[in-house]
Every structure is written in C-alpha cells, then in structure tokens.
C-alpha cells in the first residue's frame, strides 16, 4: 500500500481545477489498491492497477471505454444499472503511469453501499436482477470487440494444471493441506465441464463481468435496490456461466457450518432469468448446475495453489489465510454436490417457467 502523502500528486493528475482535500482507503478488494479521493467538487475513486495480475493496463482501460460507449448508446430508461465513468488525466489519457505504476480514476457512485452477505430475500432478488440485467445490456455487444485482459482466467483446466505443477514439488502434510489435495483429486474430472461445452458449440461466447461477487453490486442506501455494478477489470469475452456460478457462490454461501443455501439460490436464479432468460438457450440451462458446482471448486484450487506457491496472487494479512480460503471453498463445493438433485430440480422448474413465456 503506498504512503498517503505520495497519493496527492497522483490524484491531482485527474482533478484539473479541483483541489484534493483528503484520500482514504476504499473497499476490501484482493487485487488493486483502491482509494476514495475527496475534492472541493465531486469525490472520485483512485486505483493503482495490479500489473502482476493485469500486465497490460491499457487494454483494461480500452475495455472500460468500450463498455461505457455501448451503454451510453442505449435508451437511458432501459439502463437500470450505473457503471463508473472513466475520468481522464489532465493530458486527456485514460490512465497515469509513474515509475512503473499505473493509476486510473473512476467516478464515484454515491449514496450506495456494498454488502458482504445477503440479509434477506429482497437483497437476493436484487443481486440476481443486477447480474441478469448486466448480461442483458451487453448481450448485443460483440464480445470480439473486447480485449481478453486475463488470458486463461476462468479456464479451470489451466488452474488444475498449474496446481499439479506446484504441488508436485511440495510436501502435503497438515490435515488442512491433505483435505484440499484429496478434494481436488476427487473432483478433478469436472474441471473441463464448461470449456468442453464451449468447444462443442453448446455454450456461446458472450460478454462476461468476470468477478460478480456480492460486494461488487452497489445497493442504493435508501431504496435498497441495486444501483450500480463495479470492479469491471475482468470484463471480457467469455461464458456467462462463470459469472452465474461466481455470483451464486458469493451470495448463497452460509457459515458455521459452511454450506450452500438452495432457497437463496432459487430467488437469485429466478430474478436473474427474468432478465437474462431472453437470450438463454436450452443448453444454457443444461450447464447451470455444472457452473454452480465448478466455480467454488475452481476458486479453491486457485487459493490452495497460491498458498503452496507462497501467496503470490491473492493478498493475505496473515500466514495460512489462502489455505483457509481454499478449505472454505471446497466445503461449499461439497455442500453443492450433496444437494445436486434439489438444484437440478430447481433449474428444470425455472427452465420450464422462463422458456414457456417466450
């Protein structure tokens, strides 16, 4: 995390005639460093892009500009989600580079809050609506117009291959390590579920968010409806099923013990399909359960691999944090597999309900 004094001249690169009054940390993201900049006019978000994760920051910014242009072309009444605007530097660039660090500024969506856990059915329905509406808004944007800013992202077989490489030279000893290793071996056959379907033409390449976890939806503080969606660095061509699985992973996880809430899943999926069902095919429904099961498995592999590899990717605040994250995701995945029949019955009901209204 950079010293706060060093942030003021960077923030001023984006302020033009505004005075920078204060800068504070914002959010709890695991990748970029994010700050809220207070000025004598409107506040804005300042971020240092993690170039270890995103080695080509310029491509991220081009994607964000493409996304904003596409949404501005739509009828304003049809767009029910705000996304941050890209703020230019004093030299009219979309980012500022200094000593190898890449900084960008985004508009701040005020009077909103992010949630870490779903508190009620209304919040669950709003999360499903937000993702479905986002996918629907971008369903007419040709995915090939976007850069793939994270090649290999959400390609589960690649994460499994990387895990095999890292674990091959590692002694697995503790019970938590052994649990993770055994769980991966048990379900490694599912790693190619979505990618194989894509190769067979059963799933279509679309525009995906890439990281639609709950705290990336911004809820209006007064109406408690979703007003915006943020953290768009991972927007790219891909399968919306990865987004659906990740959203449900984030929203439906219970704690003490870790499990998967199928009632909450039903609310979110029904709300999602009320928006996205307009472009969903029969095959899209067929691969919903594999997506729901796959994402916590994939994330568990990523956390465990990073733990074995010295915590190079995900931020940690204490030793063993990525290992604990991995155990939690595998327990969530286990809960999903135990409820496979109920989840598939839910999907079949929603498929009949949604496709029958076309």
Buried (B, 14 or more C-beta within 10 A) or exposed (E): EEEEEEBBEBBBBBBEEBEBEEBEEBBEBEBBBBBBBBBEEEBBBBBBBBEEBBEBBBBBBBBBEBBBEBBEEEEEEEBBBBBBBBBBBEEEBBBBEEEEBBBBBBBBBEEBEBBEEBEEBEBBBBBBBBBBBBBBBBBEBEBEBBBBBBEEBBBBBBBBEBBEEBBEEEEEEEEBBEBBBEBBEBBBEBBBBBBEBBEEEBBBEBBBBBBBBBBBBBBBEEEBBBBBBBBBBBBBBBBBBBBBBBBBBBBBBBEEEBBBBBEBBBBBBBBBBBBBBEBBEEEBBBBBBBBBBBBBBBBBBBBBBBBBBEBEBBBBEEEEBBBBBBBBBBBBBBBBBEBEEBBBEBBBEBBEEBBEEE
